[in-house]
Amino acid sequence: MMVDKATTQIQHDCGIRVLVFIKLIESYIKYSLDNSILVRLRFVV
């Protein structure tokens, strides 16, 4: 019983870490895209 609970807790923690990691990557990509667009606009202007 305790082993099952510990396993599900570990899987839960891993799931949260994966979600946070995906969010970080998404925000990083969005940030990079925004920066590249700003740089292009700066070059155009």
Secondary structure as a PSIPRED ss2 file (coil, helix, strand):
# PSIPRED VFORMAT (PSIPRED V4.0)

   1 M C   1.000  0.000  0.000
   2 M H   0.000  1.000  0.000
   3 V H   0.000  1.000  0.000
   4 D H   0.000  1.000  0.000
   5 K H   0.000  1.000  0.000
   6 A H   0.000  1.000  0.000
   7 T H   0.000  1.000  0.000
   8 T H   0.000  1.000  0.000
   9 Q H   0.000  1.000  0.000
  10 I H   0.000  1.000  0.000
  11 Q H   0.000  1.000  0.000
  12 H H   0.000  1.000  0.000
  13 D H   0.000  1.000  0.000
  14 C H   0.000  1.000  0.000
  15 G H   0.000  1.000  0.000
  16 I H   0.000  1.000  0.000
  17 R H   0.000  1.000  0.000
  18 V H   0.000  1.000  0.000
  19 L H   0.000  1.000  0.000
  20 V H   0.000  1.000  0.000
  21 F H   0.000  1.000  0.000
  22 I H   0.000  1.000  0.000
  23 K H   0.000  1.000  0.000
  24 L H   0.000  1.000  0.000
  25 I H   0.000  1.000  0.000
  26 E H   0.000  1.000  0.000
  27 S H   0.000  1.000  0.000
  28 Y H   0.000  1.000  0.000
  29 I H   0.000  1.000  0.000
  30 K H   0.000  1.000  0.000
  31 Y H   0.000  1.000  0.000
  32 S H   0.000  1.000  0.000
  33 L H   0.000  1.000  0.000
  34 D H   0.000  1.000  0.000
  35 N H   0.000  1.000  0.000
  36 S H   0.000  1.000  0.000
  37 I H   0.000  1.000  0.000
  38 L H   0.000  1.000  0.000
  39 V H   0.000  1.000  0.000
  40 R H   0.000  1.000  0.000
  41 L H   0.000  1.000  0.000
  42 R H   0.000  1.000  0.000
  43 F H   0.000  1.000  0.000
  44 V H   0.000  1.000  0.000
  45 V C   1.000  0.000  0.000
